[in-house]
Amino acid sequence: MIPKEILKPYYEIRTGTYKQLFHPEQLINGKEDAANNYARGHYTVGKEIIDTVLDRVRRTADNCSGLQGFLIFHSFGGGTGSGFTSLLMERLSVDYGKKSKLEFSIYPAPQVSTAVVEPYNSVLTTHTTLEHSDCAFMVDNEAIYDICRRNLDVERPSYTNLNRLISQVVSSITASLRFDGALNVDLTEFQTNLVPYPRIHFPLATYSPVISSAKAYHESLSVAEITNSCFEPANQMVKCDPRHGKYMAVCLLYRGDVVPKDVNAAIATIKTNRSIQFVDWCPTGFKVGINYQPPTVVPNGDLAKVPRAVCMLSNTTAIAEAWARLDHKFDLMYAKRAFVHWYVGEGMEEGEFSEAREDLAALEKDYEEVAIDSTDAGAGDEDEY
């Protein structure tokens, strides 16, 4: 499974270590930068390049024997990542209808910011892509920085450190498309098992074990241990505390030397933990995938080569914390109409800000409502396999 479209920044890809992975014709860049401005990425600069991108996508899709869908990697905070991505997803919905669109989204971190206008870009892109995205896996840089520092003893993590960790999540999610396994999970199954309502489609990603080579020798890393560590708040890839919310669904994707018996035992233990709460209308809760291919790591990298690993994708109401944090930052700036003229100057109407903010308020409300226990929910104890 090879990434087919890389938009920006693209100089490093053309000249860097992995340049041979990508066909030069599949690397597309524009003449201008989106300048951290959603409106530039969506309206002005984006409109100039969108047809070229869609033409390349069409040619690549035509070469596929059984196109399942699209994996889209972007940040919420930048101009291209927010504005152009939302434009592209709108157009993919028109051209490819029911094909899955799965996002890997770099969400704005609570303390670390790459741009002052991040809250604007993030709220605008979430609003625009909400109806076009089937599932958006959320990660934030600050959470991954902390994991690298704490688990890998990397004092100053670089983007390479962060990307290698995120790539393990992506690899786990796509492993079942590429390798054989006892319980393989395809792209459509993710949506079926993780997304109870169309708008509630923002699962958290967690990966275990994240461990350095020096420590791996002394750890047993059993199925139970790596499963339990996925439920530790410190290992979440978005800064929010799952103990403040309820799980709607959990997808556990195991790789390597793992047997269903051990997984059953690990899940049974998790279910007895009172701090891990599920909504009462979804008593089953767990979807499991087991793939025989052990995780691969970059030679001489920070991550240790291990016999087994698990990636957990969890849809939890705790993510509402992250939306509330983002909306608050948006409100502080928008109350003063700060920086709005840059967006209006690129062809956006000011009303789009209010419309997007109302949609995010509705999303927060959606999460609140699904967390409320229903009175007539059935009880059950089976895992889905």
C-alpha positions in Angstrom: 0.0 0.0 0.0 1.8 3.1 -1.3 0.8 6.7 -0.6 -0.2 8.2 -3.9 -0.6 12.0 -3.3 1.7 14.2 -1.2 0.9 17.9 -1.4 3.0 20.0 1.0 5.7 20.4 2.2 7.1 18.5 -0.7 10.8 19.6 -1.0 11.9 17.2 1.7 10.1 14.3 0.1 11.7 15.0 -3.3 15.2 15.1 -1.8 15.0 13.1 1.4 15.6 9.5 2.4 12.3 8.2 1.1 12.3 9.9 -2.3 12.4 6.6 -4.1 9.0 5.6 -2.6 7.2 8.3 -4.6 6.8 8.7 -8.3 7.8 12.3 -9.2 4.5 12.9 -11.1 2.6 12.1 -7.9 4.2 15.0 -6.0 2.2 18.1 -6.6 3.0 21.6 -5.4 1.5 25.0 -6.1 3.2 28.3 -6.8 2.0 29.9 -3.6 1.7 29.1 0.0 -1.6 29.0 1.8 0.0 31.2 4.6 -1.8 29.5 7.5 -5.1 30.7 6.1 -8.0 28.3 5.6 -9.6 30.6 3.0 -6.5 30.7 0.9 -6.2 26.9 1.0 -9.9 26.4 0.2 -10.8 29.3 -2.1 -7.9 31.1 -3.9 -4.8 28.9 -4.0 -6.8 25.7 -3.6 -9.0 26.4 -6.6 -5.9 26.7 -8.8 -4.6 23.3 -8.0 -7.6 21.1 -7.2 -8.3 20.0 -10.8 -4.6 18.8 -11.2 -4.8 16.9 -8.0 -8.2 15.3 -8.9 -6.8 14.3 -12.3 -3.9 12.5 -10.6 -6.2 10.9 -8.1 -8.5 9.7 -11.0 -5.5 8.2 -12.9 -4.3 6.4 -9.8 -7.8 5.2 -8.9 -8.2 3.8 -12.5 -5.2 1.6 -11.9 -6.7 0.1 -8.8 -8.4 -3.3 -9.1 -10.7 -2.8 -6.1 -10.6 0.7 -4.7 -11.8 0.7 -1.1 -11.3 4.3 -0.3 -8.9 7.1 0.6 -6.5 7.8 3.5 -6.0 11.5 4.0 -3.2 12.9 6.1 -3.4 16.5 7.2 -3.2 19.0 10.0 -6.1 21.0 11.3 -4.0 24.1 12.0 -2.3 25.0 8.7 -3.8 26.7 5.6 -3.2 23.8 3.2 -4.0 21.1 5.8 -7.3 22.8 6.7 -8.5 24.6 3.6 -7.3 22.5 0.7 -8.1 19.2 2.5 -11.7 20.3 3.0 -12.0 21.3 -0.6 -10.4 18.0 -1.8 -12.8 16.0 0.4 -15.8 17.8 -0.9 -14.7 17.0 -4.5 -13.9 13.3 -3.6 -17.4 12.9 -2.2 -18.8 14.2 -5.6 -16.5 12.0 -7.8 -16.3 8.8 -5.7 -19.6 8.8 -3.8 -19.7 6.0 -1.3 -15.9 5.2 -1.2 -14.5 5.4 2.3 -12.6 8.5 3.4 -10.4 8.0 6.5 -8.5 11.0 7.9 -5.4 11.0 10.0 -5.7 14.5 11.5 -3.0 16.4 13.5 -5.2 18.2 16.0 -4.0 21.4 17.7 -2.2 20.7 20.9 -3.4 22.4 24.2 -0.1 24.2 24.9 2.0 23.9 21.7 0.8 26.0 18.8 2.2 26.3 15.3 0.1 29.3 14.3 -2.0 32.0 16.0 -5.0 31.3 13.8 -5.0 27.5 14.4 -8.4 27.7 16.2 -10.0 29.4 13.2 -8.6 26.9 10.7 -9.5 23.9 12.9 -13.1 24.9 13.5 -13.6 25.8 9.8 -12.1 22.5 8.4 -14.0 20.4 11.0 -17.3 22.0 9.9 -16.6 21.6 6.2 -15.3 18.0 6.3 -17.8 16.7 8.9 -20.3 15.4 6.3 -17.5 14.2 3.9 -15.3 12.2 6.3 -16.3 8.7 7.4 -13.7 8.4 10.2 -11.0 10.8 11.5 -8.3 9.4 13.7 -7.0 12.1 16.0 -3.5 12.7 17.2 -1.9 15.8 18.6 1.8 16.8 18.6 2.0 17.6 22.3 0.7 14.2 23.4 3.2 12.4 21.1 6.0 14.7 22.2 5.3 13.6 25.8 5.1 9.9 24.8 8.5 10.2 23.1 10.1 11.9 26.0 8.7 9.6 28.6 8.8 6.2 26.9 11.8 6.6 24.5 14.0 8.9 26.6 14.2 11.3 23.6 14.9 14.7 25.3 14.0 16.9 22.3 11.7 14.9 19.9 11.9 15.9 16.3 9.2 15.6 13.7 11.0 12.4 12.6 10.4 10.9 16.0 6.8 11.9 16.0 6.1 10.6 12.5 7.7 7.3 13.2 5.3 6.8 16.1 2.3 7.9 14.1 3.4 5.6 11.2 3.1 2.6 13.6 -0.6 3.4 14.0 -1.1 3.8 10.3 0.7 0.6 9.7 -1.4 -1.3 12.2 -4.6 0.0 10.6 -3.6 -1.0 7.1 -1.8 -4.3 8.1 -5.0 -6.3 7.5 -5.1 -5.1 3.9 -1.5 -6.1 3.3 -0.9 -9.3 5.4 -2.7 -12.4 6.5 -4.2 -12.8 9.9 -6.7 -14.7 12.1 -9.1 -11.8 12.4 -8.5 -9.3 9.7 -10.3 -5.9 9.6 -10.9 -4.0 6.4 -11.6 -0.2 6.0 -15.4 -0.6 6.0 -15.3 -2.6 9.2 -13.6 0.3 11.1 -16.5 2.5 10.3 -19.1 -0.1 11.1 -17.6 -0.9 14.5 -16.3 2.5 15.6 -18.9 5.1 14.4 -22.3 4.7 16.1 -23.7 7.9 14.5 -22.3 9.7 11.3 -21.1 12.8 13.2 -19.5 10.9 16.1 -16.5 9.8 14.0 -13.4 11.0 15.8 -11.7 8.0 17.4 -8.6 8.4 19.6 -5.5 6.4 18.6 -3.2 4.6 21.2 -0.2 2.3 20.4 1.6 -0.1 22.7 4.4 -0.9 23.4 6.2 2.4 22.8 9.6 1.3 24.2 13.2 1.9 23.5 15.6 -1.0 22.6 17.5 -0.5 26.0 14.3 -1.2 28.0 12.7 -3.8 25.7 15.1 -6.5 26.8 13.9 -6.3 30.4 10.1 -6.2 29.7 7.9 -9.2 29.1 5.3 -7.2 27.0 2.5 -9.8 27.3 -0.8 -9.4 25.6 -2.4 -8.3 28.9 0.3 -5.7 29.6 0.2 -4.1 26.2 -3.6 -4.1 26.2 -3.8 -2.5 29.7 -1.3 0.2 28.7 -3.6 1.4 25.9 -6.1 2.4 28.5 -3.6 4.6 30.4 -4.5 8.3 29.8 -0.7 9.1 29.4 -0.5 6.9 26.4 -3.4 8.5 24.5 -2.3 10.4 21.3 -4.7 13.3 22.1 -4.5 15.3 25.3 -7.8 14.3 26.9 -8.7 12.0 29.8 -10.8 8.9 28.9 -11.7 8.6 32.6 -13.8 11.8 32.2 -16.0 10.2 29.5 -17.5 6.9 28.4 -16.3 4.5 25.7 -18.8 3.9 22.8 -16.6 1.4 20.9 -13.0 0.1 21.1 -11.2 -1.5 18.2 -8.0 -3.5 19.3 -5.7 -4.3 16.4 -3.0 -6.8 17.4 0.1 -7.7 15.4 2.6 -10.5 15.8 2.6 -13.4 18.3 -0.9 -13.1 19.6 -3.6 -15.7 20.1 -7.4 -15.1 20.6 -7.3 -16.8 24.1 -4.9 -14.2 25.5 -6.9 -11.4 23.9 -10.1 -12.7 25.5 -8.4 -12.9 28.9 -7.0 -9.3 28.6 -10.5 -7.9 27.6 -12.2 -9.7 30.5 -9.7 -8.1 32.9 -10.4 -4.6 31.3 -14.1 -5.1 31.7 -13.7 -5.5 35.5 -11.8 -2.2 35.8 -14.3 0.3 37.2 -12.5 3.3 35.8 -13.1 2.1 32.3 -16.8 2.9 31.6 -18.8 2.1 28.5 -22.1 3.7 27.5 -24.9 1.3 28.6 -26.4 1.2 25.1 -23.3 -0.5 23.7 -22.6 -3.4 26.0 -20.4 -5.4 23.5 -17.9 -2.6 23.1 -14.9 -4.4 21.6 -13.9 -5.2 18.1 -10.7 -7.2 17.7 -8.3 -7.7 14.8 -5.3 -10.1 14.9 -2.6 -10.0 12.2 0.3 -12.4 12.1 2.8 -10.0 10.7 4.9 -8.6 13.7 5.5 -4.8 13.8 8.4 -3.5 11.7 10.6 -0.7 12.9 13.2 1.6 11.2 16.7 0.1 11.7 18.6 2.0 14.4 15.5 4.1 15.2 14.2 4.9 18.7 11.5 2.2 18.8 12.5 -1.3 19.8 11.7 -4.3 17.6 9.1 -6.3 19.6 7.3 -9.6 19.0 3.8 -8.2 19.4 2.0 -4.9 19.5 -1.5 -3.4 19.6 -3.1 -0.3 18.2 -6.3 0.8 20.0 -8.8 3.0 18.3 -11.4 4.1 20.7 -14.5 6.2 20.2 -15.0 8.0 23.6 -17.1 10.9 24.7 -14.0 12.3 26.4 -12.9 13.8 23.1 -15.6 16.4 23.7 -12.9 18.0 26.1 -10.7 18.6 23.1 -13.5 20.2 21.1 -14.5 22.4 24.0 -10.9 23.6 24.4 -10.7 24.4 20.7 -14.0 26.2 20.7 -13.0 28.4 23.7 -9.8 29.5 21.9 -11.9 30.3 18.8 -14.4 32.3 20.8 -11.7 34.5 22.4 -10.4 35.6 19.0 -13.7 35.8 17.2 -15.2 38.0 20.0 -12.7 40.7 18.8 -13.0 39.7 15.1 -9.2 39.4 15.3 -7.5 38.3 12.0 -10.9 37.8 10.3 -10.1 40.3 7.6 -7.4 38.0 6.2 -10.0 35.4 5.6 -12.6 37.7 4.1 -9.9 39.1 1.8 -9.5 35.7 0.3 -13.2 35.4 -0.7 -14.7 34.0 2.5 -17.9 35.4 4.0 -17.8 36.3 7.7 -21.0 34.3 8.2 -19.0 31.2 7.6 -17.2 31.7 10.9 -20.5 31.8 12.8 -21.9 28.8 10.9 -18.8 26.7 11.6 -18.8 27.6 15.3 -22.5 26.7 15.6 -21.8 23.3 14.0 -19.0 22.7 16.5 -21.3 23.6 19.4 -23.8 21.1 18.0 -21.0 18.5 17.8 -20.1 19.1 21.5 -23.8 18.6 22.3 -23.9 15.4 20.2 -21.2 14.0 22.4 -23.0 15.1 25.6 -26.2 13.4 24.5 -24.6 10.0 23.5 -22.9 9.9 27.0 -26.3 10.1 28.7 -27.3 6.6 29.7 -30.5 5.3 28.2 -33.0 3.8 30.6 -33.9 0.8 28.4 -30.5 -0.3 27.2 -30.0 -4.0 27.1 -27.3 -5.8 29.0 -24.8 -8.1 27.4 -21.3 -9.4 27.8 -20.1 -10.8 24.5 -17.2 -9.6 22.5 -17.5 -9.4 18.7 -15.1 -11.5 16.8 
